[in-house]
């Protein structure tokens, strides 16, 4: 790598360019390019490496302000020193606010210029060393954090938390490409959603998002506005700067990491982009692993679910049982305010709760009359058998309480462990209500389906005996409020005898 500092001198007076170039290249050994045409200088800033820019302030229709802005966009960590023969307080304040490192008055001594350039480059290289150190620390942090979880939502949250902390950002999002529509879909965000929704860059609607997806290169967006400013106390200004960083998986862009720095904080630098690229690379690798894990998890659950459905299909009278039980259990859990993660495991647990019936003979499952005591004993083994079938699958551990405890009773007379009250995991208590309601409203070999009012009567009668009284009351309240429509759910289950 070329370790010489690359300097660009911009002045519409060619002799000044020559003097500065000779002094800096001959005596200091810098790599110096000059442009007496500001338009050419702007193109050079876009296309070439630049560490430091020396620019005149007034150059026809161009100004040093244009050079500074171009550096912010294309060479964000470059040092800019402004030279002018027409100094004013206003221009000095303006260029320093834009981020200029120094403001030299013409004519100046070459020694003054040399010192300013030397100090500016010293600052630049120190910043880059700090960036390298921060990169090492950030890489370690993200590697450690990502090693603690493999689930995609948790990983994305870890990435956003780290980005906000490391880059003094106030808002951030991660968007992944939808393989079907080809559009960016928001997968995770940090910050107030009202603020995020107002910034096109953060929701995949800015031209930079499409540009990054197409080119695979990061973009800095410096003209963002936040209505009402930022809510993190980072300044009252509504001005903001953003970065859109591509996420690569196997040389293919699969999404973007978007961050916004609010208020009057410093603009993003090349060092920031490099650090972000490292984090984005690690994040993309973790996203790929997590998505693969999720696919394997779904495939495994699908296989087990197919097995459960095969068991259910053996009994004509319980077909659709798990689907209906799942819907009823979801209604109760949603009313209790369960999280998305808890609802996810509830769906899987309710679907697989009777998987142990694979060990129950058809002669018992389909027996039209009452079961003998021995047959009852065989039937009562299905929760433990189901639990044993799933216990060796680590990721299914959260569903075991549904499988093992859905036949426990509040008074302790249930099975298989005879737990009572709150000793019974809430998963088992909740599923017991949904399971019983479905049994009452479904056809059985020994009786026709009953009406919803009968199920509510049973819940009232046996609350505090068979059922958790609080959960029973939640179900009854939902039914009375019309939030559980048993008539619609069981329309095909009712027989004329049950309705009459």
Buried (B, 14 or more C-beta within 10 A) or exposed (E): EEEEBBBBBBBBEEEBBBBBBEBBBEEBEBBBBBBBBBEEBBEBBEEEEBBBBBBBBEBEEBBBBBBBBBBBBBBBBBBBBBBBEEBEEEBBEBBEEBBBBBBBEBEEEEEEBBEBBBBBBEEBEEBBEEBEEBBEEBBEBBEEBBEEBBBBBBBBBBBBBBBBEBBBBBBBBBBBBEEEEEEBEBBBBBBBEEBBEBBBBBBBEBEBBBBBBEEEEBBBBBEBEBEEBBBBEBBEBBBBBBBBBBBBBEEEBBBBBBBBBBBEBEBBBBBBBBBBBBBBBBBBBBBBBBBEBBEEBEEEBEEBBEBBBEBBEBBEBBBBBBBBBBBBBBBBBEBEEBEEEBEEBBBBBBBBBBBBBBBBEEEBBEBEEEBEEEBEEBBBBBBBBBBBBBEEBEBBEBBBBBBBBBBBBBBEEBBBBEBBEEBBBBBBBBBBBBBBBBBBBBBBEEEBBBBBEBBBEBBEEBBEEBBBBEBBBBBBEBBEEEEBEBEEBBEEBBEEEBEE
